[in-house]
Amino acid sequence: MGLTLNEQKTSIRNARQEPVDFLGYTFGPHFSRRTGREYIGYSPSKKSVNRIKEKVGEHLKPSNMGPWEEVRDRLNQKLRGWKAYFDFGSPAKAYEVLDEYVEERVRHFLRRRHKVSTLGTREFSRQRIYRVLGVFRLRGPMREARS
């Protein structure tokens, strides 16, 4: 085929001992959240998680004056696309981190928009953000609280 390797970017790594980033994933040693045991796996890389955080932050800027439905739909589109690409391997920790980040950014965005002087956790609770306002949750829909 006539392809050549880029000598500066090419290296041989032992994925059993050190993590390797490739195409947005980190391959290598991981630890089971359930058992604490080590296994060889893959998950979204830190760089990929930081990139989607930047995109969410850029989208939820004060200059975004569109109606909430348009803002939410565009945000959900970004989150669904990211999840579709990274929904393999061990994304649970990345999903948890991103859900918390999105929740905090949406709350901050709505707090500024509605001129709420408090932290906004009562007006814009987790349930309201994900259920009533319709923000996409990477970890899946919220379950009803059990009594």
Summary of the structure (lengths in Angstrom):
residues: 147
radius of gyration: 19.0
end to end distance: 64.1
largest distance: 65.6
contacts: 352
relative contact order: 0.11
helix: 42%
strand: 12%
